[in-house]
Every structure is written in structure tokens, then in C-alpha cells.
């Protein structure tokens, strides 16, 4: 029989074991929470010793630098992955740089590709040693937003300020009596100003409409419409421009039995935009073809030209805002870079897709799809 002292001692041992088990479970829970937190953070994290030698990395950091092997980071100095300029000296990662201030640098992936990144180095200490936490955020998207903002300002400066200045000069001339007694010149100048004003109104409407379209807030009225009707309305709207530039529009072979579900006014707007671009970039005395091809659940409409074509690296960006305006001759031909972005938003709100096929020197084919209706 165990003595009372032995029983009491065993009870204390059991209590200590239970307490130790609770502490171990709490420590495991804390470790799991920390790992979950590090994995969920949208930034890359490196843990190094005080001299910058990497000891741990979170999954986001592995993805940022193009590696799926955590061991690829270990025992390397974090400074190897950063530059302070495109080809400048390395950003030194050590305890003397741990001031918790964010600095933009150039980060270098394992394959040598570079990307802009915000880096912050923080110092912390454990009971064992001093360590560093390196926080890395890819700011490529921020740079892209800045680029788009600059392009927008450039577009506003060129495409809005120029015609407004022209209108102001014209009004000043009329006020000063410059055209008094010369109605022919006055009519000619008035016609030019009318075109500038119409272009301004179109551009402002595009700016206002595209935000609504991309947000899905533009009200549309869908109806069952024959494709031939959509094409005929579009050709009629653009015929004056085609005749002026001596371009023939071939849209005679559209099957009248092909129907789609669409808002007529918006789809005519898309076709007019594509036809207008095709006419502007086509050589004189050539033709632009409109095609209509029934698929399984969709109908594919295409506008094909014999223009200069589009460079492959530019095709993926054609339907972004203001991208068309960056083409070397788009400014000359009056492109603002809003029409194709608006067209994409309209087509996508119809449940379709839009794209372009092109061969440089041979022409382009802009196409989009609409839901097909079989009657």
C-alpha cells in the first residue's frame, strides 16, 4: 500500500504533467496561429540572423522570388536579392540597417527577373540571439497605376486642352470682328470648331460611360435582333467616313437568319468603333470586311481590314484604357484610347468576349461574340 506522502506526491506529479501538457498545447496553438498569420499576410517575409543570413521565408516570399523550395533561400544572405538601383550596389541587410523604415528597391528573382519592391528591415531579439525581419512588398501594380495616371494626364492635356484652346481662339477672333464681312471663312472655321466640339463631347461621354460599364451599372435593354440589322445600322452610321477616306465596306453576306440577344444601341456603338478604327488605319482604295459566324451558343462578329497590323506585344493591352493612344500613329489619326476599352466593357456585359487577330503588314481582325438565339 502506498503511503499518504507517496499518494500526495503522485497527485502533484499528475498535476504538473497536466499543466505541462496544457502549456505544450498552448505553445503549439500559438505556433500554428503564427504560421497561419505569416501564410495569410499579402507580403513576403524573411527571417535572418543579425548579419542578414536567411533562416526562414513565408510562402508569399517564395512566390515573389519564383521558388517553391524554402531551402533555396536558406544560408544565403538576403542582400543578394536586392539592389538600390537598376545596376547599383546591393541593399545591405544587417542589424545596422534595421530602422523599420520602408525603402523602395529593385528585387531580383531566382531567374534574374527584376521587380520594384518596398522593403522594411526590423530588428527583434529572442532569448537565444538577435534576428531581423525583412518585409517585402511587390509594388509593380502601384507603378502601373502611376503610369496610367501619367498617360491619362497626357491624354487630357493633348485631346482636351488642344480643341478647347482652338475653340477659345475662334471665339476671340469672332468677338474681335476678324471674320466680319467674310461669311465663307466664318462658315469654314465654324465647321472646324463644330468638329472639335463634337469630339470633346464624345470623349467626355466615353469617360463617363466607361466607368459605369466596367462597374456593371449601365442600364441595357436586351432584345432578340438579327445580326444583319446590327451590321446595316453600323455601316450606315459610318458610311460618310468610309466614303471620305475612299474605303469600301463589304457587309453583304450576313445571313438574315442569325439572331443574337443584345442591346442594339450599345452593340451598334461597338461595331461603329471597330469600323471607324479599321477605316482610319486602312490604306485608301482598300476594303473593310464585316463577318458574322454562328457558333454553338454564340455568334462571332468580326471587322477585318488591310491596315498595317498590330505588334504582338501590344495586342494583349489593346483593350485597356488609353493604350491605343500610345501607338505611334494613333494620335495622328485621332485615337484617344477609350473606344476599345468601352467596347470590351459593353461586350463583357453582354456575356461575350472580344479580341483581335493580326499579322503585321497584312491587316487586323477585331472580333467579339454575343449570345446566340435560335428561332
Secondary structure, DSSP 8 states (H G I E B T S, - for coil): ---HHHHHHHHHHHHHHHHHHHHHHHHHHHHHHHHHHHHH-SSEEEEEETT-BEEEE-HHHHHHTT-S-GGGTTTSBGGGGEESSSSS-B---SGGG-S---EEEEEE-TTS-EEEEEEEEEEEE-SS-EEEEEEEEE-HHHHHHHHHHHHHHHHIIIIIHHHHHHHHHHHHHHHTTTTTT-HHHHHHHHHHHHHHHHHHHHHHHHHHHHHHHHTT-S----EEEEHHHHHHHHHHHHHHHHHHTT-EEE-----TT-EEEE-HHHHHHHHHHHHHHHHHTS-TT-EEEEEEEE-SSEEEEEEE--S----HHHHTTTTSTTTGGGSTTTTTTT--S-HHHHHHHHHHHTT--EEEEEETTTEEEEEEEEEEE--
